[in-house]
Amino acid sequence: MVFINYKHVNALSNGNANGDTTTSSHLTSSTNRLNGHAILPNEDLPIDPPPLTSPSEKIKNPWEVVKQSALDDRLDKLNGKIPRKRDVKMCRHGEKGMCDYCMPLEPFNVEYLKERKIKNLSFHSHLRKINSATNKPELGSSFMPPLTEPYYRVKPDCPSGHPQWPEGICTKCQPSAITLQPQPFRMVDHVEFANATVIDNLLQFWRASGAQRLGYLYGKYTEYTEVPLGVKAVVEAIYEPPQVGEVDGVTLNEWENEKEIDAVAKLCGLERVGVIWTDLVDSGVGNGSVICKRHIDSYYLSSLEVAFAARLQAQFPKPTKWSDTGRFGSNFVTCVVSGDDSGQITISAYQVSNSAVEMVRADIVEPSADPTVMLVRNEEEDDGSQSRTRYIPEVFYRRINEYGASVQENAKPSFPVEYLLVTLTHGFPSDPKPLFMAKAPGFPIENRAVLGQDQELKTVSDRLGVDKNGQLKKTSEGILAVSDFHLLCFLHGMGVLNQVIGFDLMNFGPWV
C-alpha cells in the first residue's frame, strides 16, 4: 500500500515556506510511516548507553592511529603456534626435521581445542583465523581490517537522498535480518581472583543480612597460558557501590564518586574489569548449604541480567587496531555467586555476545518475566504509540528440532537467552600474591551502613595503630594496613592523599 500526502504549490517557495503559510504547512514530508501509522511529533530519548556513531564513519588506517592496550600489543607480536613433539610412531625424519605429524599447530586448531575441552576461541586466536582468510600478505595486496562490529540500527545520512528515518528508509540504510548463533570466540577466557578473601568479604553481607549484594571488580588483564593466545582478568578488589539489597535482587542507587574510585584504581595500576553479584538462598538445613537455582533445566543468566551485562559491556568497549571502527567488543566480565547442584556456594563467569550488546543498544530486545527467554520488541511503544527511533529487523535463530535436523526459527516474540551467552572459566591462584596485603579484618567496606558498619576516621587510626600522640606503634604494621583498597578510597574521599607530593599507591610510600 502507498500513502500519499501533498501540499499546495503556492504555499511553498523553492522548498521553503513563505510568510503566508500556517504552522501546519511546516511539515513538508510525510507524517505517516510505511504501515500507515502517524509519526510522533517529539523525538524519543536515546537509550543508555548512547548509540554509537554510524558504521560508515570508519577510521582510515586504524592500525596507525588506534592505541590499544599493552597486552594486546604483546599478543599481536606472539607467534601463537602450538608446538608439538616428534611423534615416535609416525615421524620418519631426524631430530631436526619436521613433518605433518609434528609441525606446530595454529592457535585455532579444532582438534587441539576439542582435546583440551576449550569451548570458545580466544579473541586473538579468532583474530588470526579470520585475518588469514581476509588478508594474504604473500600476495602483496592492500590490508583490510578483519573485524567489523555488528550494527542493527538504521544508518544515518543515507546517500540515496530520501528523508531521514523515520520518514524514509531504503535498502541501503535499513539493517539486514539477524540470524543468532552462539559466538565462537570470547574476549576474555578466564577470571582469576587474587585470593579467597575478596569473595568472602562480599559474602559477609549476605550472611549478616540475608540480602543480595553487588560489587564492581577492579583488577587488570594479563596473558592466560592455558589457552592459546588467551587473556585473563585478575581481580584484586571488589568495590560495592550505593545500593539497596533485597532477598531476590539488588536496586542500584546513584554512584556519585564513581570517577574518584576509578581514579584511585588507576593510581594502583588497576581498572574496572567486571561486575559480580550474589544470588543465594539458604537451604534451611543448618549446615551452610544453599539452594541451587541456576542449572541446565532453569537458567544461568536471566534475560534481565543479560540486558544489564550488555549495557555494562557497551560502556567499556575494547580499542583495537584490527577493527575498521577502532573498537570491537568488550573485556568486561560478569560473575554470579550462587549455589551448585551439591548445595555449595560457587562462582560462575560469563560475557554476553557482541550481537547481544548491539541488540540491547539498538533497543531490539527486552527482558521477559520468564528468565529463560528474551523478548523481541515491537516498533510500537508501550502505550501503543509509534516509536521514532526503533526499527526492528527480522530476527532468526537456528536450533535442533525433535528430528535432529537444524532448522531456522523466527525469534519473534521470544528466543532462548543461551544464544546471547559466552561462558568463561574462573579460579584462584595456587600461590596467591595479592596486591593489597592488609591483614584481616581490614577496613570496613563502603556503603554498609545498613549493617551498622561505617567508615570513620577513628577506624583509620585503629587500623594504622596510631597512639594518642599521633605516632605509629609499629611502623611496619601501619604501612601494611594502608595496603587496603577500601581504606585508600576512603582517604582519597577525605582529601588526605595528594598526588603532588609523590604518593605512590603501588608501593604505599611515602605516605603523608
Backbone torsions as a table, in degrees:
resi	resn	phi	psi	omega
1	MET	NA	141.7	179.9
2	VAL	-116.4	129.0	179.2
3	PHE	-109.7	130.3	-175.3
4	ILE	-117.9	136.6	174.5
5	ASN	-130.8	136.8	-174.9
6	TYR	-137.0	166.5	175.1
7	LYS	-140.4	157.3	-179.6
8	HIS	-68.2	141.8	-177.2
9	VAL	-65.9	-36.6	-177.3
10	ASN	-69.8	-8.3	178.2
11	ALA	-85.6	-7.8	-177.9
12	LEU	-123.7	150.7	176.7
13	SER	-135.7	106.6	-178.4
14	ASN	57.6	37.5	178.1
15	GLY	82.1	-2.8	179.4
16	ASN	-114.8	140.6	-180.0
17	ALA	-70.2	135.8	177.0
18	ASN	-85.9	-175.7	-174.5
19	GLY	-72.5	-16.1	-177.9
20	ASP	-84.1	-11.6	-176.4
21	THR	-75.8	151.3	178.9
22	THR	-88.6	177.0	-178.2
23	THR	-63.6	-33.6	-177.3
24	SER	-69.0	-19.6	-178.1
25	SER	-81.6	-0.5	179.5
26	HIS	-74.0	-16.4	178.5
27	LEU	-83.2	90.4	-174.3
28	THR	-84.2	-10.4	179.4
29	SER	-118.0	174.7	-175.3
30	SER	-64.3	138.6	176.8
31	THR	-100.2	11.9	178.3
32	ASN	-115.8	149.5	174.1
33	ARG	-84.9	176.1	-179.9
34	LEU	-62.6	-26.6	178.5
35	ASN	-88.8	3.3	175.3
36	GLY	94.7	-10.5	-179.1
37	HIS	-80.1	147.6	-178.0
38	ALA	-74.3	150.8	178.4
39	ILE	-88.8	138.7	179.2
40	LEU	-66.0	145.0	-179.8
41	PRO	-72.8	-21.2	-177.1
42	ASN	-108.7	145.5	177.8
43	GLU	-74.9	145.7	174.8
44	ASP	-76.8	150.1	175.9
45	LEU	-73.6	139.7	179.2
46	PRO	-68.9	157.4	179.5
47	ILE	-76.5	167.5	176.5
48	ASP	-108.7	121.4	9.5
49	PRO	-78.8	160.9	-178.5
50	PRO	-61.2	150.4	-179.9
51	PRO	-64.1	155.8	177.3
52	LEU	-75.5	170.3	176.2
53	THR	-72.1	173.9	-179.2
54	SER	-62.6	143.1	177.8
55	PRO	-67.0	-16.3	177.1
56	SER	-72.0	-18.9	178.3
57	GLU	-84.8	71.2	-177.4
58	LYS	-90.9	155.6	-178.4
59	ILE	-87.0	130.8	176.7
60	LYS	-78.8	126.4	-178.1
61	ASN	52.3	63.5	-178.0
62	PRO	-62.1	-24.4	179.8
63	TRP	-69.2	-10.1	178.6
64	GLU	-101.3	-26.7	-172.9
65	VAL	-111.8	-23.7	-177.0
66	VAL	-81.8	129.6	177.5
67	LYS	-102.4	108.6	178.6
68	GLN	-97.2	176.5	-175.3
69	SER	-68.6	159.0	178.5
70	ALA	-64.2	-31.0	178.0
71	LEU	-64.9	-43.7	178.9
72	ASP	-65.2	-35.8	177.2
73	ASP	-64.4	-39.9	178.5
74	ARG	-66.4	-43.1	-178.7
75	LEU	-68.8	-30.2	177.2
76	ASP	-65.5	-30.9	-178.1
77	LYS	-82.7	-17.0	-178.8
78	LEU	-72.9	150.3	178.0
79	ASN	-67.9	-44.0	179.6
80	GLY	81.9	-5.9	-179.7
81	LYS	-68.6	144.5	178.8
82	ILE	-96.9	110.5	-177.1
83	PRO	-71.5	149.2	176.4
84	ARG	-132.2	146.7	179.0
85	LYS	-80.8	164.7	179.7
86	ARG	-67.8	128.0	179.6
87	ASP	-80.0	118.8	-175.5
88	VAL	-65.1	-35.1	-175.3
89	LYS	-82.8	-38.3	-170.7
90	MET	-100.6	-28.3	-176.9
91	CYS	-78.7	126.7	-179.3
92	ARG	-109.4	6.8	-175.5
93	HIS	-100.6	180.0	-179.8
94	GLY	-78.9	-174.8	-176.3
95	GLU	-65.8	-32.1	-177.3
96	LYS	-94.3	2.9	179.7
97	GLY	-87.5	178.6	-179.2
98	MET	-154.9	142.1	178.9
99	CYS	-141.6	-172.6	-177.3
100	ASP	-66.4	-19.9	-177.3
101	TYR	-88.7	-13.3	-177.9
102	CYS	-132.2	0.8	179.8
103	MET	-71.4	150.4	-178.1
104	PRO	-61.2	147.1	-179.9
105	LEU	-94.2	154.8	174.0
106	GLU	-70.5	150.9	-178.8
107	PRO	-64.8	-13.6	179.2
108	PHE	-105.8	20.2	179.9
109	ASN	-61.5	125.3	-173.9
110	VAL	-67.1	-43.8	-177.3
111	GLU	-65.0	-40.5	179.0
112	TYR	-64.5	-44.2	-180.0
113	LEU	-65.2	-38.0	179.0
114	LYS	-68.0	-37.4	178.9
115	GLU	-66.0	-39.4	179.3
116	ARG	-86.1	2.3	179.5
117	LYS	57.9	41.6	175.4
118	ILE	-94.1	110.6	-172.2
119	LYS	-75.1	-39.9	-175.9
120	ASN	-120.6	144.7	173.9
121	LEU	-67.4	150.1	169.3
122	SER	-71.8	162.0	-176.9
123	PHE	-60.6	-45.4	-177.7
124	HIS	-72.9	-28.3	172.6
125	SER	-67.6	-42.2	175.9
126	HIS	-62.3	-38.9	178.7
127	LEU	-63.5	-43.1	178.0
128	ARG	-63.8	-36.0	-177.3
129	LYS	-67.0	-49.8	-177.6
130	ILE	-76.0	-26.1	179.0
131	ASN	-71.7	-33.8	177.8
132	SER	-67.7	-26.4	178.0
133	ALA	-88.5	-24.3	-177.4
134	THR	-88.2	-44.6	-175.1
135	ASN	-116.9	141.3	178.1
136	LYS	-121.2	89.4	-177.5
137	PRO	-57.6	-30.4	-177.2
138	GLU	-69.1	-19.8	179.2
139	LEU	-85.5	-14.2	-180.0
140	GLY	72.6	18.2	179.5
141	SER	-80.1	170.7	-178.5
142	SER	-68.0	151.6	-177.6
143	PHE	-88.1	138.8	176.7
144	MET	-122.7	128.9	176.7
145	PRO	-59.2	124.2	-174.1
146	PRO	-76.8	-16.6	-174.6
147	LEU	-101.0	138.3	175.4
148	THR	-140.8	123.7	179.2
149	GLU	-71.3	144.3	175.8
150	PRO	-64.6	145.0	-179.6
151	TYR	-140.1	110.4	-173.8
152	TYR	-110.3	21.6	-179.8
153	ARG	-113.1	165.7	177.0
154	VAL	-68.2	129.2	-178.0
155	LYS	-73.0	127.7	177.1
156	PRO	-75.5	164.7	176.6
157	ASP	56.4	52.9	178.9
158	CYS	-68.4	132.5	-177.9
159	PRO	-76.5	-0.9	-176.8
160	SER	-72.2	-17.0	176.3
161	GLY	94.1	-0.7	179.9
162	HIS	-83.0	164.6	177.2
163	PRO	-58.2	149.8	-177.1
164	GLN	-67.9	154.1	175.5
165	TRP	-58.6	135.5	15.7
166	PRO	-96.1	6.4	-178.9
167	GLU	-78.9	-22.0	179.1
168	GLY	-151.5	153.4	-179.8
169	ILE	-158.5	149.9	178.4
170	CYS	-142.6	180.0	-177.3
171	THR	-69.9	-19.0	-179.8
172	LYS	-78.6	-30.3	-174.7
173	CYS	-108.8	-13.7	179.2
174	GLN	-82.5	144.7	-179.7
175	PRO	-71.1	151.2	178.0
176	SER	-77.4	169.9	177.0
177	ALA	-64.9	147.8	-176.8
178	ILE	-105.5	127.5	174.0
179	THR	-115.2	110.0	-176.1
180	LEU	-78.3	133.1	174.9
181	GLN	-140.9	149.5	176.5
182	PRO	-57.4	134.4	-177.9
183	GLN	-69.8	125.3	-174.7
184	PRO	-77.7	-10.0	-177.9
185	PHE	-128.6	169.3	176.8
186	ARG	-138.3	143.6	-176.5
187	MET	-72.4	-33.7	176.8
188	VAL	-127.9	137.9	-174.8
189	ASP	-98.4	-27.3	-171.2
190	HIS	-149.5	145.3	174.9
191	VAL	-116.9	121.2	-178.4
192	GLU	-117.3	124.7	176.0
193	PHE	-92.2	132.6	-172.6
194	ALA	-57.4	-40.2	175.4
195	ASN	-157.3	170.5	-177.0
196	ALA	-72.6	-20.0	-179.1
197	THR	-62.8	-31.3	-179.8
198	VAL	-60.4	-42.2	179.4
199	ILE	-77.8	-37.3	-179.7
200	ASP	-61.1	-38.3	178.3
201	ASN	-62.6	-35.8	177.6
202	LEU	-70.7	-37.6	-179.0
203	LEU	-72.4	-22.9	179.6
204	GLN	-59.7	-34.3	179.4
205	PHE	-65.4	-44.3	179.6
206	TRP	-67.2	-38.8	-179.9
207	ARG	-66.2	-32.2	-177.4
208	ALA	-84.9	-28.5	-173.9
209	SER	-119.9	-22.6	-174.6
210	GLY	80.8	-1.1	179.6
211	ALA	-97.9	158.4	-178.2
212	GLN	-80.3	163.9	-175.8
213	ARG	-142.7	145.8	179.1
214	LEU	-126.1	145.4	177.8
215	GLY	-148.8	154.6	176.5
216	TYR	-96.6	138.1	-177.0
217	LEU	-88.7	127.4	176.1
218	TYR	-115.2	128.1	-177.9
219	GLY	-171.5	-144.3	-178.0
220	LYS	-152.3	162.9	178.9
221	TYR	-104.4	133.1	178.5
222	THR	-136.1	177.0	179.6
223	GLU	-74.5	146.7	178.3
224	TYR	-121.5	105.8	-171.1
225	THR	-77.3	-13.7	-179.1
226	GLU	-72.1	-16.7	179.5
227	VAL	-124.4	136.6	178.7
228	PRO	-56.0	122.2	-179.2
229	LEU	55.2	39.3	-176.5
230	GLY	-83.0	163.1	179.0
231	VAL	-131.0	137.2	176.1
232	LYS	-127.9	150.4	176.6
233	ALA	-102.1	118.3	179.8
234	VAL	-97.7	116.4	-175.6
235	VAL	-93.7	121.2	179.6
236	GLU	-102.5	-26.0	-177.0
237	ALA	-155.7	157.3	176.1
238	ILE	-124.5	121.1	177.6
239	TYR	-104.0	129.7	-177.2
240	GLU	-100.0	109.2	-178.4
241	PRO	-73.5	170.8	176.9
242	PRO	-59.5	130.4	-175.7
243	GLN	-161.1	166.0	175.2
244	VAL	-119.7	111.1	-179.3
245	GLY	-81.6	137.0	177.6
246	GLU	-125.9	171.5	-177.3
247	VAL	-67.0	-35.3	-175.6
248	ASP	-113.2	14.2	179.6
249	GLY	171.1	-168.9	-177.0
250	VAL	-137.1	139.0	173.2
251	THR	-112.1	117.3	-177.9
252	LEU	-83.6	136.7	175.0
253	ASN	-99.8	176.3	-179.7
254	GLU	-65.8	131.3	-178.2
255	TRP	-102.2	95.8	-172.1
256	GLU	-74.9	-36.9	-176.3
257	ASN	-100.4	34.0	-178.6
258	GLU	-61.2	-45.9	-178.6
259	LYS	-65.9	-34.6	179.8
260	GLU	-66.7	-40.4	179.8
261	ILE	-66.9	-40.7	176.8
262	ASP	-62.6	-34.4	179.0
263	ALA	-67.9	-41.3	176.9
264	VAL	-62.3	-43.1	179.2
265	ALA	-62.8	-39.0	179.4
266	LYS	-64.6	-37.9	176.1
267	LEU	-65.0	-26.7	177.0
268	CYS	-86.3	1.4	-178.1
269	GLY	80.6	21.8	-177.4
270	LEU	-117.5	169.7	174.6
271	GLU	-148.0	167.8	179.0
272	ARG	-79.3	117.1	-173.6
273	VAL	-108.9	-11.4	-178.8
274	GLY	177.4	-170.3	-179.7
275	VAL	-136.9	151.1	179.2
276	ILE	-142.2	143.9	174.0
277	TRP	-146.7	160.9	-179.6
278	THR	-98.7	148.8	172.8
279	ASP	-143.1	77.2	-171.3
280	LEU	-121.4	140.3	174.2
281	VAL	-135.2	122.0	-179.1
282	ASP	-65.0	138.1	-177.7
283	SER	-73.3	-17.9	179.6
284	GLY	83.4	0.7	-180.0
285	VAL	-74.7	-31.2	179.9
286	GLY	99.8	3.3	179.9
287	ASN	-105.4	13.4	178.8
288	GLY	84.8	2.8	-179.9
289	SER	-78.1	160.2	-178.9
290	VAL	-126.1	165.0	-179.6
291	ILE	-81.7	137.1	176.9
292	CYS	-84.5	106.8	-179.0
293	LYS	-99.8	-29.3	-174.9
294	ARG	-110.4	111.7	179.9
295	HIS	-152.3	-176.2	-172.3
296	ILE	-66.0	-25.4	-179.0
297	ASP	-93.2	-1.4	178.2
298	SER	-120.6	-92.1	178.1
299	TYR	-163.0	164.2	175.1
300	TYR	-108.7	-46.1	169.0
301	LEU	-127.7	130.1	179.1
302	SER	-72.3	166.1	179.9
303	SER	-63.4	-34.4	177.1
304	LEU	-66.5	-40.4	179.0
305	GLU	-69.5	-34.4	176.2
306	VAL	-63.6	-43.6	178.3
307	ALA	-64.3	-39.2	178.2
308	PHE	-64.6	-45.0	178.8
309	ALA	-65.0	-36.2	179.8
310	ALA	-65.3	-39.7	178.6
311	ARG	-66.1	-37.8	178.5
312	LEU	-68.8	-39.8	178.0
313	GLN	-66.0	-32.8	178.0
314	ALA	-68.1	-27.1	179.4
315	GLN	-80.5	-14.0	-179.7
316	PHE	-126.4	68.9	-179.5
317	PRO	-70.3	156.6	-178.8
318	LYS	-98.9	117.0	175.9
319	PRO	-74.5	135.6	178.6
320	THR	-151.5	142.1	179.9
321	LYS	-82.3	-2.5	-178.9
322	TRP	-94.2	2.5	179.4
323	SER	-110.1	144.7	-178.6
324	ASP	-71.9	-14.7	175.9
325	THR	-104.4	0.1	177.9
326	GLY	86.1	-0.9	176.8
327	ARG	-151.8	155.0	-177.5
328	PHE	-157.5	120.4	176.4
329	GLY	63.7	-155.9	-178.7
330	SER	-158.1	148.2	175.6
331	ASN	-93.4	5.4	-177.7
332	PHE	-71.7	130.0	-175.7
333	VAL	-111.3	160.4	179.4
334	THR	-127.7	126.2	-179.5
335	CYS	-121.8	143.9	179.1
336	VAL	-128.4	131.1	176.8
337	VAL	-102.1	112.5	-177.2
338	SER	-145.9	-174.2	-178.9
339	GLY	-95.1	146.2	177.0
340	ASP	-97.4	-173.5	-176.0
341	ASP	-69.2	-15.0	177.3
342	SER	-97.7	4.5	178.7
343	GLY	84.6	6.0	179.4
344	GLN	-91.0	152.7	177.3
345	ILE	-77.9	127.5	-177.4
346	THR	-136.9	164.4	-179.2
347	ILE	-113.7	138.8	174.6
348	SER	-125.1	139.8	-177.6
349	ALA	-120.5	136.5	-176.8
350	TYR	-142.0	166.9	161.9
351	GLN	-139.1	155.5	172.5
352	VAL	-97.8	153.4	-175.2
353	SER	-69.0	162.6	177.0
354	ASN	-63.5	-31.9	176.3
355	SER	-66.0	-37.5	177.9
356	ALA	-64.3	-40.5	179.0
357	VAL	-62.1	-44.5	-178.8
358	GLU	-70.3	-35.2	178.4
359	MET	-67.0	-37.2	175.3
360	VAL	-70.6	-40.5	179.8
361	ARG	-64.9	-36.8	179.6
362	ALA	-84.1	0.4	178.1
363	ASP	62.2	37.4	179.3
364	ILE	-87.1	-34.3	-176.3
365	VAL	-119.1	161.3	176.1
366	GLU	-147.8	153.4	-179.7
367	PRO	-64.3	156.8	-179.4
368	SER	-115.8	160.8	173.6
369	ALA	-65.9	-27.1	173.6
370	ASP	-86.0	115.6	-174.5
371	PRO	-65.2	-14.4	-175.7
372	THR	-88.5	-10.2	-176.5
373	VAL	-128.3	153.5	175.6
374	MET	-113.9	137.0	-178.0
375	LEU	-90.7	141.7	170.9
376	VAL	-93.1	125.2	-173.6
377	ARG	-74.9	161.2	171.4
378	ASN	-95.2	165.8	178.8
379	GLU	-75.2	-14.9	176.7
380	GLU	-80.9	152.1	174.8
381	GLU	-76.0	173.5	-179.3
382	ASP	-64.0	-28.0	-179.5
383	ASP	-89.3	7.6	179.0
384	GLY	92.3	-10.2	179.3
385	SER	-79.6	164.5	-176.7
386	GLN	-86.2	139.3	178.7
387	SER	-85.0	144.7	178.4
388	ARG	-95.9	-15.0	-174.1
389	THR	-115.1	-18.0	-172.5
390	ARG	-96.5	122.7	172.2
391	TYR	-120.8	123.7	-175.3
392	ILE	-105.5	106.5	175.2
393	PRO	-76.2	174.3	176.0
394	GLU	-70.1	135.2	-179.2
395	VAL	-122.7	127.9	179.5
396	PHE	-128.8	161.8	172.2
397	TYR	-147.7	153.8	-178.0
398	ARG	-105.0	141.9	179.2
399	ARG	-145.7	165.2	176.6
400	ILE	-95.5	118.7	-177.3
401	ASN	-81.6	-174.3	-175.9
402	GLU	-68.2	-13.4	178.7
403	TYR	-98.3	4.6	178.7
404	GLY	81.7	11.3	-179.8
405	ALA	-99.3	147.4	177.5
406	SER	-84.3	118.3	-177.6
407	VAL	-123.6	153.7	178.2
408	GLN	-99.7	127.4	-178.0
409	GLU	-114.9	149.0	173.6
410	ASN	-76.1	129.2	-176.3
411	ALA	-76.7	-11.6	177.4
412	LYS	-83.3	134.1	4.7
413	PRO	-89.1	-9.6	-176.7
414	SER	-152.5	162.4	177.6
415	PHE	-150.3	158.9	-177.6
416	PRO	-66.9	143.8	-178.5
417	VAL	-73.1	-12.7	-179.5
418	GLU	-61.7	-23.6	179.6
419	TYR	-71.5	-11.6	-177.3
420	LEU	-108.5	0.5	-172.9
421	LEU	-104.6	147.0	171.1
422	VAL	-130.4	126.1	-175.4
423	THR	-92.8	136.9	176.6
424	LEU	-113.7	163.8	172.5
425	THR	-96.1	163.9	-179.7
426	HIS	-148.3	166.2	178.5
427	GLY	174.4	-176.1	178.5
428	PHE	-122.1	148.6	-179.8
429	PRO	-70.2	146.4	177.3
430	SER	-69.8	-29.9	177.8
431	ASP	-123.6	85.6	-174.1
432	PRO	-64.1	132.7	173.7
433	LYS	-134.0	71.3	-175.5
434	PRO	-67.7	154.5	177.6
435	LEU	-73.0	-39.9	-179.7
436	PHE	-98.4	120.9	-169.4
437	MET	-115.8	18.1	179.1
438	ALA	-62.6	139.6	-179.3
439	LYS	-76.7	157.0	177.9
440	ALA	-64.7	149.6	6.2
441	PRO	-84.3	-7.5	179.2
442	GLY	80.8	175.1	-179.7
443	PHE	-75.0	143.5	-179.9
444	PRO	-55.5	141.5	-178.5
445	ILE	-78.9	145.2	-174.4
446	GLU	-66.7	155.7	171.8
447	ASN	59.3	38.4	176.9
448	ARG	-120.4	36.7	179.2
449	ALA	-64.9	-25.4	-179.8
450	VAL	-65.0	-22.8	176.6
451	LEU	-96.2	3.3	-177.8
452	GLY	79.5	18.4	179.7
453	GLN	-108.0	109.9	-178.8
454	ASP	-116.4	149.7	175.2
455	GLN	-92.3	114.8	-177.0
456	GLU	-129.6	162.0	178.2
457	LEU	-65.5	-31.8	178.2
458	LYS	-62.5	-38.0	178.3
459	THR	-65.6	-33.4	178.4
460	VAL	-62.6	-45.8	179.9
461	SER	-65.1	-36.2	177.6
462	ASP	-64.7	-41.2	-178.5
463	ARG	-70.0	-35.6	180.0
464	LEU	-79.0	-16.5	-178.2
465	GLY	74.4	43.7	-178.9
466	VAL	-91.3	132.6	179.1
467	ASP	-84.8	-172.7	-177.4
468	LYS	-66.0	-25.6	-179.5
469	ASN	-87.1	1.7	179.4
470	GLY	81.7	16.4	-179.8
471	GLN	-103.0	146.0	176.9
472	LEU	-73.5	131.8	177.6
473	LYS	-68.7	-45.2	177.3
474	LYS	-133.2	112.4	-174.1
475	THR	-60.3	-42.4	-177.6
476	SER	-63.6	-41.9	-180.0
477	GLU	-69.8	-33.2	179.7
478	GLY	-66.1	-42.8	179.4
479	ILE	-69.8	-35.4	178.0
480	LEU	-65.9	-33.7	179.5
481	ALA	-66.9	-26.2	177.9
482	VAL	-71.6	-18.1	179.7
483	SER	-76.3	61.3	-177.8
484	ASP	-142.5	120.6	-176.1
485	PHE	-62.2	-39.4	-179.5
486	HIS	-67.2	-37.2	177.3
487	LEU	-67.8	-41.1	179.4
488	LEU	-63.8	-39.7	178.0
489	CYS	-65.3	-38.8	179.0
490	PHE	-66.6	-44.6	179.6
491	LEU	-64.5	-36.8	177.7
492	HIS	-65.8	-38.2	177.8
493	GLY	-68.8	-25.8	177.4
494	MET	-83.1	-6.2	-178.6
495	GLY	76.7	21.7	-177.7
496	VAL	-79.6	-38.1	-176.8
497	LEU	-82.7	139.7	-179.3
498	ASN	-133.7	117.8	-178.2
499	GLN	-70.2	-22.3	-176.3
500	VAL	-64.6	-34.3	-177.3
501	ILE	-85.1	5.9	171.8
502	GLY	86.6	34.7	177.6
503	PHE	-73.6	122.5	-177.4
504	ASP	-107.8	107.5	-177.9
505	LEU	-72.6	-20.2	179.1
506	MET	-71.9	-34.0	-178.2
507	ASN	-107.9	-6.3	178.4
508	PHE	56.2	47.3	176.5
509	GLY	179.8	149.8	-4.4
510	PRO	-74.5	145.4	-177.3
511	TRP	-107.1	131.0	-177.6
512	VAL	-121.2	NA	NA
